[in-house]
Amino acid sequence: IENIETVLDEARMSRRALEKRFNAALGRSPAATLRLIRVQQAHRLLLETTMSIEQVARRVGYERREVMSRAFRAEIGFSPSEIR
């Protein structure tokens, strides 16, 4: 999933309708769910590959390592460097 717009295109519904459904079903916004998926993918790549943290960040959809690091701290309480 590249971004929320991709989800909106596939779901064929308004942003607000998508947000309501995500919150009802998952208790999270679409953006928070996308962030969690990216962090989970990055976590796996950090453990299972020798890719650099920058490479992992780009692979899962972050433009910069720092943005991924903030997402890691928010979701799991650790930085990518601590996982590695």
C-alpha positions in Angstrom: 0.0 0.0 0.0 1.6 3.2 -1.1 -0.6 5.7 0.6 -4.2 6.4 1.7 -5.2 7.7 -1.7 -4.4 4.2 -3.1 -6.8 2.7 -0.6 -9.4 5.4 -1.4 -9.2 4.6 -5.1 -9.6 0.8 -4.4 -12.4 1.2 -1.9 -14.3 3.8 -4.0 -15.5 5.8 -1.0 -14.9 9.1 0.5 -12.0 9.7 2.9 -14.5 10.3 5.8 -16.4 7.1 5.1 -13.1 5.1 5.0 -12.0 6.7 8.3 -15.3 5.8 10.0 -15.1 2.2 8.8 -11.5 1.8 9.9 -12.2 3.3 13.3 -15.3 1.1 13.8 -13.5 -2.1 12.7 -9.9 -1.6 14.0 -10.1 1.3 16.4 -7.4 3.1 14.3 -7.4 5.5 11.4 -6.4 4.4 8.0 -3.2 6.5 8.3 -2.4 4.9 11.7 -3.0 1.4 10.2 -0.7 2.2 7.3 2.0 3.3 9.7 1.6 0.1 11.7 1.9 -2.0 8.6 5.0 -0.2 7.4 6.6 -0.5 10.9 5.8 -4.2 10.9 7.3 -4.7 7.5 10.4 -2.7 8.4 10.8 -4.6 11.6 10.9 -7.9 9.7 13.4 -6.5 7.2 15.7 -5.3 9.9 15.7 -8.7 11.5 15.9 -10.8 8.4 18.1 -8.9 6.0 21.3 -7.0 6.0 19.7 -3.9 4.3 20.7 -0.6 5.7 18.2 1.3 7.8 17.9 3.8 5.0 17.2 1.1 2.4 14.6 -0.4 4.7 12.9 2.9 5.1 12.7 3.5 1.4 11.5 -0.1 0.8 8.5 0.2 3.1 7.5 3.7 1.9 9.4 6.3 4.0 11.3 8.9 2.2 13.7 9.4 5.1 15.1 7.3 7.9 14.1 9.9 10.5 10.4 9.6 9.6 10.6 5.8 10.0 12.4 6.2 13.3 9.6 8.4 14.7 7.0 5.9 13.5 8.9 3.1 15.2 9.0 4.9 18.5 5.3 5.7 18.3 4.3 2.1 17.4 6.7 -0.1 19.3 8.7 2.1 21.6 12.1 1.3 20.0 14.1 2.9 17.2 15.2 0.9 14.2 18.8 1.0 15.4 17.7 -0.6 18.7 16.0 -3.4 16.7 19.0 -4.0 14.6 
